[in-house]
Amino acid sequence: MEFDSKSLSLAAAAFSAVVALPLLASAGPAPTPQFAAEKCFGIAAAAQNDCQTASHSCAGESKQARDANSWVYVPVGTCSKIAGGSLKRA
């Protein structure tokens, strides 16, 4: 059985789509937590933010730790107790 390059390209594209689909499906904002929460800006570790900023569109895409525009959900009343935490975007 012999395959031409068009068939191989189609098979490779289909395989890539199957592998990438679960990764793309999980991209997006983090789900709202089950506890009373507030958005706390400036405390997220790199790649641990909960939602978009001006520089990216999905959770987990921040490139810099403690980015003043990235936020994470924390229990209400906690953000003001964290060094560098702010309830407002920079």
C-alpha positions as CSV (number, residue, x, y, z in Angstrom):
1,M,0.0,0.0,0.0
2,E,1.4,3.3,-1.1
3,F,0.4,6.8,0.1
4,D,0.8,10.0,-1.8
5,S,1.9,13.3,-0.1
6,K,-1.7,14.7,-0.1
7,S,-3.0,11.7,1.9
8,L,-0.1,11.9,4.3
9,S,-0.7,15.7,4.8
10,L,-4.4,15.1,5.4
11,A,-3.7,12.4,7.9
12,A,-1.2,14.6,9.7
13,A,-3.6,17.5,9.8
14,A,-6.4,15.2,11.2
15,F,-4.1,13.8,13.9
16,S,-2.9,17.3,14.9
17,A,-6.5,18.4,15.2
18,V,-7.4,15.5,17.5
19,V,-4.4,16.1,19.7
20,A,-4.9,19.9,19.9
21,L,-8.7,19.9,20.5
22,P,-8.6,19.2,24.2
23,L,-5.9,21.8,24.7
24,L,-8.0,24.5,22.9
25,A,-11.1,23.5,24.7
26,S,-9.6,24.2,28.1
27,A,-8.4,27.6,27.1
28,G,-10.4,30.5,28.3
29,P,-11.3,32.2,31.6
30,A,-11.1,30.3,34.8
31,P,-14.5,29.1,36.2
32,T,-16.0,31.3,39.0
33,P,-15.1,29.7,42.3
34,Q,-17.7,28.2,44.6
35,F,-16.6,30.6,47.4
36,A,-17.3,34.3,47.8
37,A,-14.4,35.7,45.7
38,E,-12.9,38.9,44.5
39,K,-10.4,39.5,41.7
40,C,-7.0,40.4,43.1
41,F,-4.6,42.0,40.6
42,G,-0.8,42.0,40.8
43,I,-0.2,38.7,42.8
44,A,-0.5,36.0,40.2
45,A,2.6,33.8,39.5
46,A,3.6,33.6,35.8
47,A,1.2,31.4,33.9
48,Q,-1.2,31.2,36.9
49,N,-3.6,34.1,36.2
50,D,-7.4,33.4,36.1
51,C,-8.3,35.5,33.0
52,Q,-7.4,37.9,30.2
53,T,-5.4,41.1,30.3
54,A,-4.5,43.6,27.5
55,S,-1.6,41.3,26.4
56,H,-3.4,37.9,26.3
57,S,-6.9,36.4,26.2
58,C,-6.9,33.3,28.4
59,A,-6.3,32.0,31.9
60,G,-2.8,30.8,32.5
61,E,-1.1,32.9,29.8
62,S,0.6,35.6,31.8
63,K,4.3,35.7,31.0
64,Q,5.4,37.7,34.1
65,A,4.9,37.0,37.8
66,R,3.1,39.7,39.8
67,D,1.9,41.4,36.6
68,A,-0.2,44.4,37.7
69,N,-2.8,43.6,35.0
70,S,-3.2,39.9,35.7
71,W,-5.6,38.7,38.4
72,V,-6.6,35.6,40.4
73,Y,-9.6,34.8,42.4
74,V,-9.1,35.0,46.2
75,P,-11.6,34.8,49.0
76,V,-13.3,38.2,49.7
77,G,-11.2,40.3,52.1
78,T,-7.9,38.5,51.3
79,C,-6.5,40.7,48.5
80,S,-5.8,43.7,50.7
81,K,-3.8,41.5,53.0
82,I,-1.4,40.3,50.3
83,A,1.7,42.4,49.5
84,G,1.2,43.9,46.1
85,G,-2.4,42.9,45.8
86,S,-5.0,45.4,44.4
87,L,-8.7,45.2,43.7
88,K,-8.2,47.5,40.7
89,R,-6.3,46.9,37.5
90,A,-3.1,49.0,37.2
